[in-house]
Amino acid sequence: MVLLHGSWIHPSLTLQDSQALSAHEPTAANSVFFLWGETWRSSTAPITPFSPAPPHPFCLSVDELFDALRSLHGAKFLTLPSALQDVLQKRTQDRKRNDGAEEWWQVRSLSLLCNWTDTGVVPLHSGAEPSEEVCLYPLQVSGLCFSAAVATEFLLAIPLNADLQAEDPLGTDLRYWSHVSRWSLDLLVRSKVLPSLQKDQDGSIYAYWQPLLDSALDQARLRQMQAQMPLVCQCCVGASTDDKEQPPALALPTPSKPILLASLQQLVDQQVRKILGGESSSVAVLTKMQDKSLSEWLSALERPTGELRLKGESGNLLLSAFATWTKSLDLAQTQQKAFRAVFSLAPPLPSSQTWTVSYGLQATDAPTCWVSAEQIWATPSPSLSVQGRTLEHPQETLLAGLGLASRVYPAIEESLQTARPTQHTITPLQAYEFLKAVTWRLEDSGFGVIVPPKLANR
C-alpha cells in the first residue's frame, strides 16, 4: 500500500527564532511544500547510532511516486495542479523537473520515528506499531518540492470525505494540511486578511498578505490546529548533504504554532494574489493615485514576488505609516496571548428595567477564567492572580482592551470618561440589539462576551 505524506518547509523558520514568530511576520519567499511517499518493504538491517543519515528504506522512488500520483489522478481521487501534471508527463529522473524556475525532485532529511533496539535503530513505516522504546532519527527522504503556489492548489484539491471503508492513501500530515487550507478559504470568505509590509536584511521591502486571527472563533481554531498537528510536520531538517562522513543532524520538533502560522500565511497570500490576477488588474486605478509609495505597495500585493520598487526615504516613510496604521492591531494581538476584554450582560432586577453590561478580563483559552473590572481596580498591583494564572498589568490591559472595543461598540464610550470604568447600563431595546448584533461583532473582533445561559442561543 502506498501512503503519501507532505509538509511545509520554511527555511527561515529555525528552532531559535520560532518562538518569536507571530501571525504578523511573513515567511521566506522560498517556502516550499515537500511531498513524498512510502510503501511496505522487507525489513532492513538496523542502523548504527550516530552513523550518517541513511535513505529511508520505505520511501518511494521517483518512478513509484509518479506512478502513485498518476494512479490517484486517473481514479479522480486527486486533481493534480497543471504544473505537476506536466512534470508527471515528462517522466524523467532528472532533479530539475520544470521550466527552469523551480527544483522539483529533492532529497530532504526528516527526523522520523524509529524503534530503538539493542542492535541499533530500526526505521518504522508510519502505519506500523512502534515498540516500547522509540526515538527520532534523521533519514534521507526523496520527494517532490512544490512552490507555495502549486502547493496551495494541490492541498485545496484534496477531498475531505475520505472513504473510511477503504485504505486511505493519504497520511495524517497531508490530511491535516488539507484542513488548514480549508481554514484559509474560510478566512478569505470572512475577509480576515490584512495587507502587510516587511523590510528584508538587504533593505528590500516586500508586500504580502497575512491572516487576521483576531476573532474568538479563529483563536480557538488556532489552538485546536496547534494541538492536532502531526509530529512529522515539525521534524524536517532541510536539504540532505552529500557528505557521507557528516554525523546525522537531528531536528528536534519545532513548536507547532509558528509552523502553522507560517503555512497559513503562505496559503492566504497565494490565494489572494491569484484572485487579484496579477499586476495588470488594477493598473488603471493605481496610475491615478497621487501617493506613488502607496500605489507601489498595492501593486506589489498583486505581483508574484511581492517586492516593492522603493528605495531610501520613500520606503522608510511607507513602513512608518504602516506601523502606525497597524499599531492598535498589534496591541490586540499581544493582548490575546493571555487575556482579553470581556463584556458580561446581566438582566435587570425585578423592580427595574435597566440591563447592565459589566467589564472585565477573560483568559483567551478558558472562557470560565475571568476577573471583573471591580476586582481589577480594587487590586493596585502590577500583577493579579486569576484562577492560578498571572495577569500582568491588569489595569493597563483592561483600559487598552476597552479602548479598542469602543470602536466596535461605541455605547461604552461614555463610561470610559470615568477614571475607573466598570460597567454601563442599557435599555431593554439596547439589550436586544446587544444580543442580536453587538455580541457577534465583539467576538469577531477578538473580545469575550458573557450572556445569561437562557439567552445564549437566541
C-alpha positions in Angstrom: 0.0 0.0 0.0 1.3 3.4 -0.9 0.9 6.2 1.7 1.6 9.8 0.7 3.0 12.4 3.1 3.6 16.2 2.9 5.0 19.0 5.0 5.6 22.7 4.6 9.3 23.7 4.8 10.1 27.3 5.8 13.9 27.7 5.6 13.8 30.9 7.7 11.9 29.2 10.5 14.5 27.7 12.8 14.2 26.4 16.4 16.0 29.5 17.7 13.6 32.1 16.3 10.4 30.1 16.1 9.2 31.3 19.5 9.4 34.9 18.3 7.3 34.3 15.1 3.9 35.8 15.2 0.9 35.9 12.9 2.2 39.3 11.6 5.6 38.1 10.4 5.9 36.6 6.9 7.9 33.5 6.0 10.7 33.5 3.5 9.7 33.7 -0.2 11.4 30.3 -0.8 9.0 28.3 1.4 8.1 25.0 -0.2 5.9 22.0 0.3 7.6 18.6 0.3 5.6 15.7 -1.0 6.9 12.1 -0.5 5.5 8.6 -0.1 6.2 5.3 1.5 5.3 1.7 1.0 5.7 -1.6 2.7 9.0 -3.4 2.0 11.0 -6.2 3.6 12.8 -5.2 6.8 16.3 -3.8 6.6 19.3 -4.1 8.9 19.4 -1.9 12.0 21.2 1.5 11.7 24.2 2.0 13.8 23.5 5.0 16.1 25.4 8.3 15.2 26.2 7.0 11.7 25.4 9.2 8.7 21.7 9.5 7.9 20.7 6.6 5.6 18.0 6.6 2.9 14.5 5.8 4.3 14.0 2.1 3.4 10.3 2.5 2.9 10.5 5.7 0.8 9.1 5.7 -2.7 11.4 6.1 -5.6 10.8 8.8 -8.2 9.0 6.4 -10.5 7.0 4.8 -7.7 5.8 8.2 -6.5 5.0 9.4 -10.0 3.0 6.2 -10.7 1.1 6.6 -7.4 0.2 10.2 -8.3 -0.8 9.3 -11.8 -3.0 6.5 -10.5 -4.8 8.7 -8.0 -5.3 11.4 -10.6 -6.6 8.9 -13.1 -9.0 7.5 -10.5 -10.2 11.1 -9.9 -9.2 10.8 -6.2 -6.9 13.7 -6.6 -7.0 16.6 -9.0 -3.3 17.5 -9.6 -2.2 21.0 -10.5 -1.5 21.5 -14.1 2.2 22.3 -13.3 2.5 18.9 -11.6 0.7 17.1 -14.4 3.3 18.5 -16.8 6.1 17.1 -14.6 4.5 13.7 -14.5 4.2 13.6 -18.2 8.0 14.1 -18.7 8.7 11.0 -16.6 12.4 11.8 -16.2 14.7 11.2 -13.2 16.5 14.5 -13.5 16.3 16.6 -10.4 15.1 19.7 -12.2 11.6 18.9 -13.4 10.0 22.1 -14.7 10.6 25.1 -17.0 13.8 26.0 -15.1 12.2 28.1 -12.4 12.0 25.6 -9.6 13.7 22.4 -8.3 11.2 19.6 -8.0 12.8 16.4 -7.1 14.9 16.7 -4.0 16.3 14.7 -1.1 15.5 16.0 2.3 16.5 14.9 5.8 13.5 14.2 8.1 13.6 13.1 11.7 11.2 10.2 11.8 10.0 7.8 14.5 12.1 4.7 14.7 12.4 1.7 17.0 15.3 1.6 19.4 16.8 -1.9 19.8 19.9 -3.4 21.3 21.4 -3.8 17.8 20.6 -0.3 16.5 17.9 1.9 15.2 15.2 0.3 13.1 13.1 2.7 10.8 9.4 2.4 11.0 6.6 2.6 8.4 4.1 5.2 9.6 1.4 2.5 9.6 3.4 0.1 11.8 3.0 -0.1 15.6 6.0 1.2 17.4 7.7 -0.7 20.2 8.0 0.4 23.7 11.4 2.1 23.1 11.3 4.6 20.2 13.4 7.5 19.1 13.6 10.2 16.4 16.3 9.6 13.9 17.2 11.5 10.7 16.5 9.7 7.4 17.1 10.8 3.9 13.7 11.1 2.1 13.2 11.7 -1.6 10.2 13.6 -2.9 8.8 16.5 -4.8 9.2 20.1 -3.7 6.4 22.4 -4.8 6.4 26.1 -4.8 3.8 27.7 -2.4 1.6 28.5 -5.4 1.5 24.9 -6.6 1.2 23.6 -3.0 -1.9 25.7 -2.4 -3.6 24.4 -5.5 -2.7 20.8 -4.6 -3.9 21.0 -1.0 -7.2 22.6 -1.9 -7.9 19.7 -4.3 -7.5 17.0 -1.6 -11.0 15.6 -0.9 -12.2 15.9 2.7 -14.6 13.0 2.5 -12.2 10.1 3.0 -13.7 6.6 2.4 -13.4 5.0 5.8 -14.2 1.6 4.3 -11.1 1.7 2.0 -7.4 2.2 2.7 -6.7 5.9 2.7 -3.6 6.6 0.5 -3.0 10.0 2.3 -1.1 10.3 5.5 -2.3 12.2 8.6 0.0 15.0 7.7 -1.5 15.6 4.2 -5.0 15.3 5.7 -4.0 17.9 8.3 -2.7 20.4 5.8 -5.8 20.0 3.6 -7.9 21.1 6.6 -5.6 24.1 7.2 -6.1 25.0 3.5 -9.9 25.0 4.0 -9.4 27.2 7.0 -7.6 29.7 4.8 -10.7 29.7 2.5 -12.9 30.5 5.4 -10.7 33.4 6.3 -10.9 34.7 2.8 -14.7 34.5 2.8 -14.9 36.5 6.0 -12.3 39.0 4.7 -9.9 38.1 7.6 -6.8 39.0 5.6 -4.5 42.0 6.0 -2.0 43.6 3.6 1.4 43.9 5.2 5.0 45.0 4.7 8.4 43.7 5.7 11.9 45.1 5.2 14.5 42.4 4.4 18.0 42.4 5.7 19.4 43.7 2.5 17.0 46.7 2.6 14.4 45.3 0.1 10.8 45.8 1.0 8.2 43.1 0.4 4.4 43.2 0.4 2.4 40.2 1.4 -1.0 39.1 2.7 -1.4 37.7 6.1 -4.3 36.0 8.0 -6.1 38.1 10.6 -6.8 35.9 13.5 -8.4 38.4 15.9 -11.8 36.7 16.4 -12.6 34.4 19.2 -13.5 31.7 16.6 -10.1 31.8 14.9 -8.2 32.0 18.2 -10.0 28.8 19.3 -9.4 27.2 15.9 -5.7 28.1 16.1 -5.3 26.4 19.5 -7.1 23.3 18.1 -5.0 23.1 15.0 -1.8 23.5 17.1 -2.7 20.6 19.3 -3.6 18.4 16.3 -0.5 18.9 14.2 1.2 15.6 13.4 4.7 15.2 14.7 6.2 14.6 11.3 5.2 18.2 10.3 7.5 19.5 12.9 10.6 17.4 12.2 12.0 18.5 8.9 15.8 19.4 8.9 16.2 20.6 5.3 18.1 19.6 2.2 20.3 16.5 2.6 24.1 16.8 2.2 26.4 14.7 0.1 28.9 14.4 2.9 28.8 10.8 3.8 31.1 11.4 6.9 28.8 14.0 8.3 27.1 12.9 11.5 23.3 13.0 11.3 21.6 16.3 12.1 18.6 15.6 14.4 15.8 18.1 14.1 14.0 18.5 17.4 10.3 19.1 16.9 9.7 22.8 16.2 6.8 24.3 18.1 3.6 23.8 16.1 2.3 27.4 16.3 5.0 29.1 14.2 4.8 26.4 11.6 1.0 26.6 11.4 1.1 30.4 11.2 3.8 30.5 8.6 2.0 27.9 6.5 -1.4 29.6 6.9 0.2 32.9 5.8 1.5 31.2 2.6 -1.9 29.7 1.8 -3.7 33.0 2.3 -1.1 35.0 0.4 -1.1 32.8 -2.7 -4.9 32.7 -2.9 -5.3 36.5 -2.6 -2.7 37.1 -5.3 -4.4 34.6 -7.6 -7.8 36.3 -7.0 -6.3 39.7 -7.8 -5.0 38.2 -11.0 -1.6 39.9 -11.3 -0.4 43.4 -11.5 -2.4 44.4 -14.5 -5.8 44.0 -12.7 -5.7 47.4 -11.1 -3.2 49.4 -13.2 -5.9 52.0 -14.2 -6.7 52.7 -10.6 -3.1 52.8 -9.3 -1.9 55.1 -12.0 -4.4 57.8 -10.9 -3.2 57.7 -7.2 -1.2 60.7 -6.0 0.8 58.8 -3.5 3.2 56.8 -5.5 4.5 54.8 -2.5 1.0 53.6 -1.7 0.3 52.7 -5.3 3.5 50.7 -5.5 2.6 48.9 -2.3 -0.8 47.9 -3.7 0.8 46.9 -6.9 3.3 44.7 -5.1 0.5 43.0 -3.3 -0.6 41.6 -6.7 2.8 40.7 -8.1 4.0 37.1 -7.5 7.3 38.3 -6.0 5.8 41.0 -3.8 8.9 43.1 -4.0 8.4 46.9 -3.9 10.3 49.1 -6.2 11.0 51.6 -3.5 14.4 52.6 -2.1 15.6 55.0 0.5 13.4 57.5 2.3 10.2 56.8 0.4 10.3 53.1 1.6 11.0 54.1 5.2 8.1 56.6 5.2 5.8 53.8 3.9 7.0 51.4 6.6 6.5 54.1 9.3 3.0 54.8 8.1 2.2 51.1 8.0 3.4 50.6 11.6 1.2 53.5 12.8 -1.8 52.0 10.9 -1.4 48.6 12.5 -0.4 49.7 16.0 -3.8 49.0 17.5 -4.0 45.6 15.8 -0.6 44.7 17.2 -1.8 45.6 20.7 -4.8 43.4 20.2 -2.7 40.5 19.2 -0.4 41.0 22.2 -3.5 41.1 24.5 -4.9 37.9 23.0 -1.8 35.9 24.1 -3.2 35.8 27.7 -6.2 37.8 28.5 -8.8 39.9 26.5 -11.5 42.3 27.4 -14.8 40.7 28.2 -18.4 42.1 28.4 -20.9 40.4 30.7 -24.6 41.1 30.1 -26.8 40.9 33.3 -30.6 41.1 33.3 -32.4 43.8 35.4 -33.6 43.3 38.9 -37.4 42.6 39.4 -38.1 46.2 40.3 -36.1 47.7 37.3 -35.9 47.6 33.5 -32.3 48.5 33.3 -29.8 45.9 31.9 -26.1 46.1 32.9 -23.0 45.4 30.8 -20.1 44.8 33.1 -16.4 44.9 32.1 -13.6 42.5 32.9 -10.7 40.5 31.5 -11.0 36.9 30.3 -8.4 34.2 29.5 -8.4 33.6 25.8 -8.2 29.8 26.1 -10.6 29.4 29.1 -13.9 31.3 29.0 -14.7 30.5 32.6 -11.5 32.1 33.8 -12.2 35.8 34.1 -12.0 38.7 36.6 -14.3 41.7 36.9 -13.3 45.3 36.5 -14.3 46.0 40.1 -11.7 43.5 41.3 -9.0 44.8 38.9 -9.5 48.4 40.2 -9.5 47.1 43.8 -6.1 45.5 43.4 -3.5 48.2 42.8 -0.6 45.9 41.9 1.4 45.2 38.8 0.1 41.6 38.6 -3.1 39.7 39.6 -3.7 36.0 40.2 -6.8 34.7 38.4 -7.6 31.1 39.0 -3.9 30.2 39.1 -2.9 32.4 36.2 -0.8 35.5 36.4 -2.3 38.6 34.8 0.4 41.2 34.2 -0.6 44.9 34.3 -4.3 44.2 34.7 -5.4 47.9 34.9 -3.5 48.9 31.7 -4.7 45.8 29.9 -8.3 46.5 30.8 -8.1 50.1 29.6 -6.4 49.2 26.4 -9.0 46.5 25.7 -11.9 48.8 26.4 -10.4 51.4 24.2 -10.2 49.0 21.3 -13.7 47.7 21.9 -15.2 51.2 21.8 -14.5 51.1 18.0 -16.8 48.1 17.7 -19.2 49.0 20.5 -19.5 52.8 20.7 -22.0 52.6 23.5 -19.3 52.2 26.1 -17.5 55.4 25.2 -19.4 57.5 27.8 -18.4 55.1 30.6 -14.7 55.4 29.5 -14.8 59.1 30.5 -14.6 57.9 34.2 -11.3 57.2 35.9 -12.2 53.6 36.7 -14.8 52.2 34.2 -16.5 49.1 35.4 -19.9 48.9 33.6 -22.6 50.8 31.7 -26.4 50.4 31.7 -28.7 49.9 28.7 -32.4 49.8 28.0 -34.3 46.6 27.1 -34.2 47.6 23.4 -30.5 48.1 23.6 -30.1 44.7 25.3 -32.0 43.1 22.4 -29.6 44.9 20.0 -26.6 43.7 22.1 -27.7 40.1 21.8 -28.6 40.2 18.1 -25.9 42.5 16.6 -23.2 43.5 19.1 -22.3 40.1 20.5 -21.1 38.6 17.3 -19.2 41.8 16.3 -17.3 41.8 19.6 -16.5 38.1 19.3 -15.4 38.5 15.7 -13.0 41.3 16.8 -11.4 39.1 19.5 -13.4 40.2 22.6 -15.2 38.0 25.1 -18.9 38.1 25.7 -20.9 36.5 28.6 -24.7 36.4 28.4 -27.2 34.7 30.6 -27.5 31.0 29.8 -31.1 31.2 28.8 -30.2 33.9 26.2 -27.0 32.3 24.9 -28.6 30.7 21.8 -31.0 33.4 20.9 
